[in-house]
Amino acid sequence: MLFNSYEFLFLYLPVVFCGFFWLARYGHNVSALWLAFASLFFYGWWSTKYIGLLLASILMNYSMAFLIGQVCGRAHAKFILIFAIAANLVLLGFYKYANFFIDMSNYVSGGSLHLVDIILPLGISFFTFTQIAFLVDVYRGEAREYNFIHYLLFVTYFPHLIAGPLLHHGQMMPQFAKSQTYRLHLDDVALGLSIFTIGLAKKVLLADNFGDYAGPVFAAAGLGIQPDFIEAWSGALAYTLQLYFDFSGYSDMAIGISMLFGVKLPINFNSPYKAANIIDFWRRWHMTLSQFLRDYLYIPLGGNRNGRFMRHMNLMLTMLLGGLWHGANWTFVIWGGLHGLYLVVNHAWQSLVADSLKLEGMAARTYKLVAMLFTFLCIVIAWIFFRAETFSSAMLVLKGCFGYGGISLPSTFGTLVERLGGLASVLPAGIGYGGVFLNIPGLGSMGGIAPFLKLLVIGMLIIWIAPNTQQFFNFGAQTGKSFRLFNWTISWQRKPVVGFIIGCVFCLAISKLDKVSTFLYYQF
């Protein structure tokens, strides 16, 4: 079921919401069980085929966590932990990577081994990683959960089940243990609906429109068609903004829905394209995944404890595996490798150059602006590989960005050139005009460039100048001992004017729900 659908907004969510608070009168466990069953229904709406798989995973991990928390002796607990993590990774590997590795084996050996096509279960990466984190937390003594209803709800909680954010048990279950969670609070409802509306607007008014421009460019490259300079950059920039508004919108919607029940989810985005370096970008983008990769992969690998060389190796390996987590395709591995390389270079730059710079005033502001633009450019280049279906199609788009496909200005520039007279004579060789914007053979034309430029300007202003969701609603991170990036407080108050504006935005977004549009991270 999609957050951006009529059945979710006007049927599922109202029924679940009313049922949760009505059943709370008969006991908190009853209400929690209702929410858990409603979450399973949400998961099975798309297909009931993998509900059994999800429940089997939950039962196995709950049992393993119980044993880890109850056994006597560290060695036995460690053995059970390793077994449980291995079982989770085998399950994930079979559904997500079996065909990938078989294809690689066939390519190397020249064989023709074939496995029956496997449909990837929705959210398998998220609910698997969530449970692995729980197992490790139990082993470390940071989590204990022997109430199966609570654990079932922790894993299946529908706002985060399909595409995150990744949760820690210590973030979620203490909230469901509070009696105030089961009492209706109008401030929570108002804030939740407002945040949800912002996320919905990001998805249907911005992300989906950017997708209309990104899709044809990468589809053409997939057919072996070389996009020209403008088409390639249009596709790359469109996807860069589509992915941001799509996933940021989903995260806002998840936070907003959860607030209706009085439960806080982690903040997952903090204006990542404002980052002045890649290190800062990964502190802002998909923050819960960054935290997971740091705590459960980078640090166990050794982190920065064994010298600079091993630190860089651990960074590279972490990002390569982080790329592979997104999908069974070499393009994701290349994307992860690029970000690993970016991080290594960034750390080297900071230690050799940046820390010794003493810039002030205008020089410091100029440096920060240049650094932000350069970081954004590196991110865009990496997203090309993330979006492309194959390495060859990614290279076609990338070569187009560097002018290998020529530069054909849209026909609207022709009139301007004629009016300016001698301008045509000074155009660099290889640059012409009179082309049709995104005129992809076999896919049609996307129309004039003016609508895309307007959309691009709006998107850039939002990501670089406008306040993000948590700034707009005045909530932010605390500095407590645990999960300090993810616990947040609220200083927002209801205002009629803001409510009216939010209501108008909601109505506008609702009017655009005339087509099925899944979230991009559903496929990961």
C-alpha positions in Angstrom: 0.0 0.0 0.0 1.3 3.4 -0.9 1.2 6.5 1.4 0.3 8.5 -1.7 -2.9 6.7 -2.5 -6.6 7.3 -1.8 -7.2 4.0 -0.1 -4.4 4.7 2.4 -5.4 8.3 3.1 -9.1 7.9 3.3 -9.6 4.3 4.4 -6.7 2.5 5.9 -5.2 5.3 8.0 -8.4 6.5 9.6 -9.5 3.0 10.5 -6.1 2.1 12.0 -5.9 5.5 13.9 -9.4 5.2 15.4 -9.0 1.5 16.2 -5.7 2.2 18.0 -7.1 4.7 20.4 -10.4 3.0 20.9 -8.8 -0.3 21.8 -6.4 1.4 24.2 -9.3 1.6 26.6 -9.2 -2.2 26.9 -5.5 -2.4 27.4 -2.3 -1.2 25.9 -1.3 -4.7 24.7 -4.6 -5.0 22.8 -3.9 -1.6 21.1 -0.4 -2.6 20.3 -1.5 -5.9 18.9 -4.1 -4.1 16.7 -1.3 -1.9 15.3 0.9 -4.9 14.7 -1.8 -6.7 12.8 -2.7 -3.6 10.9 1.0 -3.3 9.9 0.9 -6.9 8.6 -2.2 -6.0 6.6 -0.3 -3.0 5.2 2.6 -5.2 4.2 0.4 -7.8 2.6 -1.7 -5.3 0.6 0.8 -5.5 -2.2 1.1 -9.3 -2.1 0.3 -11.8 0.7 3.0 -14.1 -0.7 5.8 -12.9 1.7 3.8 -12.3 4.9 4.9 -15.8 6.0 8.5 -15.0 5.3 8.3 -11.8 7.4 6.7 -13.7 10.3 9.3 -16.5 10.1 12.1 -13.9 10.2 10.5 -12.2 13.2 10.0 -15.6 15.1 13.6 -16.7 14.4 15.1 -13.4 15.5 12.9 -13.1 18.6 14.0 -16.6 19.6 17.7 -15.9 19.0 17.5 -12.6 20.9 15.8 -14.4 23.8 18.5 -17.0 23.9 21.3 -14.4 23.7 19.8 -12.5 26.6 19.3 -15.7 28.7 22.3 -17.9 28.1 25.0 -18.1 30.7 28.5 -17.4 29.3 29.7 -14.8 26.7 31.0 -17.5 24.4 27.6 -19.2 23.9 25.9 -15.8 23.4 28.5 -14.8 20.8 28.0 -18.1 18.9 24.2 -17.6 18.9 24.7 -14.0 17.7 26.9 -15.1 14.8 24.5 -17.9 13.8 21.5 -15.5 13.9 23.3 -12.8 11.8 24.5 -15.4 9.3 20.9 -16.8 9.0 19.6 -13.2 8.3 22.3 -12.6 5.7 21.7 -15.9 4.0 18.0 -15.1 3.8 18.7 -11.6 2.4 21.4 -12.9 0.1 19.1 -15.6 -1.4 16.3 -13.2 -2.3 18.4 -10.2 -3.2 21.7 -11.5 -4.6 21.3 -15.2 -5.7 20.7 -14.4 -9.4 23.4 -11.7 -9.3 26.1 -14.1 -8.2 24.9 -16.8 -10.5 25.1 -14.4 -13.5 28.6 -13.5 -12.4 29.6 -17.1 -12.2 28.1 -17.8 -15.7 30.0 -14.8 -17.1 33.3 -16.0 -15.7 32.9 -19.7 -16.4 30.9 -19.5 -19.5 28.2 -21.7 -17.9 24.4 -21.4 -18.3 23.2 -22.1 -14.7 19.9 -20.5 -14.1 17.8 -20.0 -11.0 14.0 -19.4 -11.1 13.3 -15.7 -11.1 12.9 -14.5 -7.6 10.6 -11.6 -6.7 12.3 -9.4 -4.1 10.1 -9.2 -1.0 9.2 -5.6 -0.1 11.3 -4.0 2.6 13.5 -7.1 3.2 16.6 -5.0 3.5 15.0 -2.8 6.1 13.4 -5.4 8.3 16.5 -7.6 8.1 18.9 -4.8 9.1 16.5 -3.6 11.8 16.6 -7.1 13.4 20.3 -7.5 13.0 20.8 -4.3 14.9 18.5 -5.6 17.6 20.4 -8.8 18.0 23.7 -6.9 18.4 22.1 -4.5 20.9 20.9 -7.5 22.9 24.3 -9.0 22.9 25.8 -5.7 24.1 23.3 -5.5 26.8 21.7 -2.4 25.4 18.3 -4.0 24.6 16.0 -6.6 26.3 12.6 -7.5 24.8 10.7 -10.5 26.0 7.2 -9.2 25.1 6.5 -10.8 21.8 3.7 -8.3 20.9 6.1 -5.4 21.5 8.8 -7.1 19.3 6.3 -7.9 16.6 5.2 -4.2 16.6 8.8 -3.0 16.6 9.6 -4.9 13.4 6.4 -4.5 11.5 5.4 -0.9 12.5 3.9 0.2 9.2 5.3 3.8 8.9 8.8 2.5 8.5 8.4 -1.1 7.4 8.8 -0.8 3.7 11.5 1.8 3.2 12.8 2.8 6.7 14.1 4.7 8.5 16.2 2.0 10.2 15.2 1.8 13.8 16.8 0.8 17.1 14.8 -1.0 19.7 15.8 1.6 22.2 14.3 4.4 20.1 10.9 2.8 19.6 9.7 0.4 22.3 10.1 2.8 25.3 7.6 5.0 23.6 5.1 2.3 23.3 5.6 1.5 27.0 4.4 4.9 28.0 0.7 5.3 28.9 0.6 8.7 27.3 1.2 7.1 23.9 -2.2 5.5 24.1 -4.0 8.8 24.8 -5.1 11.1 21.9 -3.2 14.4 21.8 -4.5 17.0 19.4 -1.0 18.7 19.1 0.5 15.4 17.9 -2.3 15.0 15.4 -1.9 18.5 14.1 1.9 18.2 13.8 1.7 14.7 12.3 -0.7 15.8 9.6 1.3 18.9 8.8 4.6 16.9 8.5 2.8 14.3 6.4 1.5 16.9 4.1 4.9 18.4 3.5 6.2 14.9 2.6 3.2 14.2 0.4 3.8 17.5 -1.5 7.5 16.6 -2.0 6.5 13.3 -3.5 3.7 14.1 -5.8 4.4 17.8 -6.7 8.2 17.6 -7.0 9.7 14.1 -7.1 7.2 12.7 -9.6 7.6 15.7 -11.9 11.4 15.4 -11.8 11.0 11.7 -12.6 9.2 12.6 -15.8 12.4 14.2 -17.1 14.9 11.8 -15.6 13.2 8.6 -16.9 13.4 9.2 -20.6 17.1 10.1 -20.5 18.1 7.0 -18.7 15.7 4.8 -20.7 17.3 6.1 -23.9 20.8 5.4 -22.6 19.6 1.9 -21.7 18.7 1.5 -25.4 22.2 2.6 -26.4 21.2 6.1 -27.5 23.8 8.8 -26.6 22.1 11.8 -25.0 23.6 15.2 -25.8 25.0 17.6 -23.3 21.7 19.3 -22.3 19.8 16.0 -22.2 22.4 14.3 -20.1 22.7 17.1 -17.5 18.9 17.4 -17.5 18.5 13.7 -16.7 21.3 13.7 -14.1 20.0 16.8 -12.3 16.4 15.7 -12.6 17.2 12.3 -11.0 19.3 14.0 -8.3 16.3 16.1 -7.2 13.8 13.3 -7.8 15.6 10.9 -5.4 16.0 13.6 -2.8 12.3 14.7 -2.8 11.1 11.1 -3.1 13.0 9.6 -0.2 12.9 12.8 1.9 9.2 13.0 1.2 8.7 9.3 2.3 10.7 9.9 5.5 8.6 13.0 6.3 5.4 11.1 5.7 6.6 8.2 7.9 7.4 10.7 10.7 4.1 12.5 10.3 2.1 9.2 10.3 3.9 8.0 13.4 3.3 11.3 15.2 -0.5 10.7 14.8 0.1 7.8 17.3 2.3 9.9 19.5 5.5 8.0 18.5 8.6 9.7 17.2 10.6 8.2 14.4 14.2 9.1 13.7 15.0 12.1 11.5 16.5 10.8 8.3 17.4 13.9 6.3 19.0 17.2 7.2 19.5 19.2 4.0 22.1 16.9 2.5 22.8 18.9 -0.6 23.9 21.8 1.6 26.9 19.8 2.7 30.2 21.4 1.9 32.0 18.0 1.8 31.2 14.3 1.4 31.8 13.6 5.1 29.1 16.1 6.0 26.8 14.8 3.2 26.8 11.3 4.9 25.9 12.9 8.2 22.9 14.5 6.5 21.7 11.9 3.9 19.8 8.8 5.0 21.1 9.4 8.5 19.8 6.1 10.0 21.6 4.0 7.3 24.8 6.1 7.8 24.5 5.4 11.6 23.9 1.7 10.9 26.9 1.3 8.6 29.1 3.2 11.0 28.1 1.3 14.2 27.7 -2.3 12.7 30.2 -2.4 9.9 32.8 0.4 9.9 33.6 0.3 13.6 33.6 -3.6 13.9 36.0 -3.6 10.9 38.4 -1.5 12.9 37.3 2.0 12.1 40.2 4.4 12.5 41.9 2.5 15.3 44.6 0.9 13.2 46.2 3.8 11.3 45.3 6.0 8.4 45.7 3.3 5.7 43.4 0.8 7.4 40.9 3.6 8.1 40.7 4.4 4.4 40.4 0.7 3.6 37.6 0.3 6.1 35.8 3.3 4.7 36.1 2.0 1.1 34.9 -1.5 2.2 32.0 0.0 4.1 30.8 2.1 1.2 31.2 -0.8 -1.3 29.0 -3.0 0.9 26.6 -0.1 1.4 26.3 0.2 -2.3 25.7 -3.5 -2.7 23.0 -3.3 0.0 21.0 -1.0 -2.3 20.8 -3.6 -5.0 22.3 -6.6 -6.9 23.9 -4.6 -9.7 27.5 -3.5 -10.4 26.2 0.1 -10.8 25.4 0.2 -7.1 28.8 -1.2 -6.3 30.4 1.6 -8.4 28.2 4.2 -6.7 29.4 2.9 -3.3 33.0 2.8 -4.6 32.8 6.4 -5.8 31.5 7.6 -2.4 34.2 5.5 -0.7 36.8 7.3 -2.8 35.2 10.6 -2.1 35.4 10.0 1.6 39.1 8.9 1.4 40.0 12.0 -0.6 37.9 14.2 1.8 39.7 12.9 4.9 43.1 13.3 3.2 42.2 16.9 2.2 41.1 17.7 5.7 44.2 16.4 7.3 46.7 17.8 4.8 45.1 21.1 3.7 41.7 22.1 5.1 42.7 22.0 8.8 45.6 24.4 8.1 43.5 27.0 6.2 42.7 30.1 8.2 40.0 31.8 6.1 37.8 34.5 7.4 35.1 36.8 6.1 34.4 36.8 2.4 37.2 34.3 1.7 35.6 31.7 4.1 32.2 32.2 2.6 33.5 31.9 -0.9 35.4 28.7 0.0 32.3 27.2 1.5 30.2 28.0 -1.5 32.7 26.5 -3.9 33.1 23.5 -1.7 29.3 23.0 -1.6 29.0 23.3 -5.4 31.9 20.9 -6.0 30.4 18.4 -3.5 27.1 18.6 -5.2 28.7 18.0 -8.6 30.4 14.8 -7.2 27.1 13.6 -5.8 25.4 14.1 -9.2 28.0 12.1 -11.0 27.7 9.2 -8.5 23.9 9.3 -8.8 24.2 8.6 -12.6 25.6 5.1 -11.8 23.0 4.7 -9.0 20.1 5.3 -11.4 21.4 3.6 -14.6 20.4 0.0 -15.2 23.8 -1.0 -16.6 27.4 0.3 -16.6 27.3 1.0 -20.3 24.2 3.2 -20.0 25.7 5.1 -17.1 28.8 5.8 -19.2 26.6 7.1 -22.1 24.9 9.6 -19.7 28.3 10.5 -18.1 29.9 11.0 -21.6 26.9 13.2 -22.5 27.6 15.4 -19.5 31.1 16.0 -20.8 29.8 16.8 -24.3 30.6 13.6 -26.1 27.0 13.6 -27.6 27.3 17.1 -28.9 25.5 20.2 -27.7 22.2 21.0 -29.4 20.5 24.0 -27.9 16.7 23.8 -27.8 14.8 25.5 -30.6 13.7 28.4 -28.2 17.3 29.6 -28.3 17.2 29.9 -32.1 14.9 33.0 -31.9 17.2 34.5 -29.3 20.3 33.9 -31.5 18.6 35.6 -34.5 17.6 38.6 -32.4 21.2 39.0 -31.1 22.6 38.9 -34.6 26.2 38.2 -34.6 26.0 35.8 -31.7 25.7 32.8 -34.0 29.2 33.5 -35.4 30.8 33.2 -32.0 29.2 30.0 -30.9 31.9 27.4 -30.2 32.4 24.7 -32.8 30.1 21.8 -32.3 27.3 23.8 -30.7 24.1 24.3 -32.7 20.6 25.3 -32.0 17.1 24.3 -33.1 17.0 21.0 -31.4 14.0 19.7 -29.4 14.5 19.3 -25.7 14.7 15.7 -24.8 13.7 14.4 -28.2 14.5 10.8 -27.5 14.0 8.5 -30.5 11.3 5.9 -29.8 10.3 7.7 -26.6 9.0 11.0 -27.9 9.8 14.6 -26.8 9.4 15.9 -23.3 8.4 19.3 -24.7 10.0 22.7 -24.3 12.9 23.4 -21.9 11.2 26.2 -20.1 8.9 24.0 -17.9 11.9 21.9 -16.8 14.0 25.0 -16.0 11.2 26.4 -13.9 10.9 23.1 -12.0 14.7 22.9 -11.6 14.9 26.4 -10.2 12.1 25.7 -7.7 13.8 22.5 -6.6 17.2 24.1 -6.2 15.8 27.0 -4.2 14.0 24.5 -1.9 17.1 22.3 -1.3 19.6 25.2 -0.9 17.7 28.1 0.6 14.3 27.0 2.1 14.3 25.6 5.6 14.0 21.8 5.8 11.1 20.1 7.5 12.5 20.0 11.0 13.6 23.6 10.8 10.1 24.7 9.6 8.4 22.9 12.5 11.1 23.8 15.0 12.2 20.4 16.1 15.7 19.0 16.3 18.2 16.6 17.8 18.9 16.3 21.5 22.4 15.5 22.9 21.6 12.6 25.1 23.9 9.6 25.7 22.2 7.3 23.2 20.9 7.9 19.7 21.6 11.6 20.1 21.1 12.2 16.3 17.6 10.8 16.4 15.8 11.9 19.6 14.1 15.2 19.0 12.0 17.7 20.8 9.3 20.0 19.5 8.8 23.7 20.1 6.1 24.1 17.4 2.7 25.6 18.1 -0.5 25.4 16.1 -1.3 28.6 14.1 -4.4 29.2 12.0 -2.5 30.7 9.1 0.0 27.9 8.9 -2.9 25.4 9.2 -4.7 27.1 6.3 -1.6 27.0 4.1 -0.9 23.3 5.0 -4.6 22.5 4.1 -4.2 24.2 0.7 -1.0 22.2 0.0 -2.8 19.0 1.1 -5.7 19.7 -1.3 -3.3 20.4 -4.2 -1.3 17.2 -3.5 -4.5 15.2 -3.3 -5.5 16.5 -6.7 -2.3 15.0 -8.2 -2.9 11.4 -7.0 -4.3 10.4 -10.4 -1.4 8.0 -11.2 0.3 5.2 -9.3 3.8 6.3 -8.3 5.8 4.0 -6.0 8.6 5.3 -3.8 12.1 4.7 -5.2 13.4 3.1 -2.1 10.8 0.4 -2.3 13.1 -1.4 -4.7 16.0 -1.5 -2.2 
